[in-house]
Amino acid sequence: MTAAAPDAPSAGPAHRPATSRDIFAIAGPAMLANLTTPLLGIVATAAIGRLGNATLLGGVAMASVIFDCLFWLFGFLRMGTVAFTAQALGAGERGEIRAVLARGLCIAGIIGLLLIALQAPLANTILGMMGGSEGVTAAARSYFVIRLWSAPLVLANYVVLGWLVGQARAGLALCTQIAINVTNMAVTVLLVLILDYGIAGAAIAAIAGEAVGFALGLSIAWLLNGRRLAVPLPDLLDRAKLLHMMAVNRDIMIRTAALITAFLFFVAQGARAGDVTLAANSVLNNFLMISAFFLDGLANAAEQLCGRAYGARNRTAFSSATRLAIGWGFGFAIAVTLVYALGGPQLIDVMTASDEVRRTARDYLWLVTLAPLLGVFAFAYDGVFIGATWARDMRNLMLLSLVIYLAAWYLLQPFGNAGLWGAMLVHYAARGGLQALRYPALLRASFGDRAKAR
């Protein structure tokens, strides 16, 4: 690792058409990072499960879902930072790259501290809405009030990881993510299984992992910036850039809230269909998660490459990055679809031992195999729109997709759970299809007909 600033202008992908090598230099590490993340839940579940208390296990499961959704809502800190960093890199603005990091960390710190300050009302409101038993809710509350102290660190890590990916430093971002996950898992085993701290130990482990990741990420940023992180106050508080950042982050947050709403609505409707259907949907959701690991990695590549080309005002590089992200997306989607079609029943058998759940999951497997193909445009164009900071259009199209999803569910209700899965597929198609239709107009508005093409 060198101490030289990473943002010096160079003959990188912003100044030439993007290549598959450029895509996978970012997508590869992102995919690996995505694949390591589920290990956290497995280790925490196994550690708490060995205590032999089903109530504690249910509490951790409930609280983990809460934190997944809560922190996911602030994912704009990572996505927005990728976009602004990549654009500054493409424009050759060295000082702005440091300023983006500083602004992002300030926003993350403010939001994180605000969440801690609202700890009690958040716990009462969210846990009350979950509807768990008294014992499970009490266990979830114990976990929640401890782990929430990690909020400033979690959100700051979103910024640091986004800042690294925005400079195509995906390998360093992967190292930071692995450090977070490994520390979390190791401390979980130590505190829960060896020192017998119970559910509190699992929450403390999450804080420890984020703290180690932030220390490592900030050290990497310090080295990449020539051993300095200070940003002149006028640059940090540049009114126009602050307002632009806040507007983009607001729109991405609203878009994410709409996406979370669709996800939670799906889970709630599955729960109303009975325990067996809920369990079968949970198994099949793992199939969606696996395909998302690959498609999201390609979306990360689109964020960086399109953002950098956008900053350099290079339409050729922007368009080539878009085409490659979509093309490779379909390649991975076809591969995953074939695996699901040929080996899906066997994968279901591995995930559950219940014959009834297995049979129910197989009934809807054919619908799940279509999801990767329908999701290609949704993931790829998410990356493109974020890289270009077309956040307002992204927000509006996601809200429209949510309306289409709910309308599809209403019309497909007579088909039961198959109708619910059909509505989810409609949502995938609507997300990507609407963005694909909007893309040409945004491309012309952003680059014009005489855009730089080198």
ABEGO torsion letter per residue (X at the ends): XBABBAABBBBBAAABBBBAAAAAAAAAAAAAAAAAAAAAAAAAAAAAAAAGBAAAAAAAAAAAAAAAAAAAAAAAAAAAAAAAAAAAAAAGBAAAAAAAAAAAAAAAAAAAAAAAAAAAAAAAAAAAAAGBBAAAAAAAAAAAAAAAAAAAAAAAAAAAAAAAAAAGBAAAAAAAAAAAAAAAAAAAAAAAAAAGAEAAAAAAAAAAAAAAAAAAAAAAAAAAAGGBABBBAAAAABAAAAAAAAAAAAAAAAAAAAAAAAAAAAAAAAAAAEAAAAAAAAAAAAAAAAAAAAAAAAAAAAAAAAAAAAAAGBAAAAAAAAAAAAAAAAAAAAAAAAAAAAAAAAAAAAABABAAAAAAAAAAAAAAAAAAAAAAAAAAAAAAAAAAGBAAAAAAAAAAAAAAAAAAAAAAAAAEAAAAAAAAAAAAAAAAAAAAAAAAAAAAAAAEAABBBX
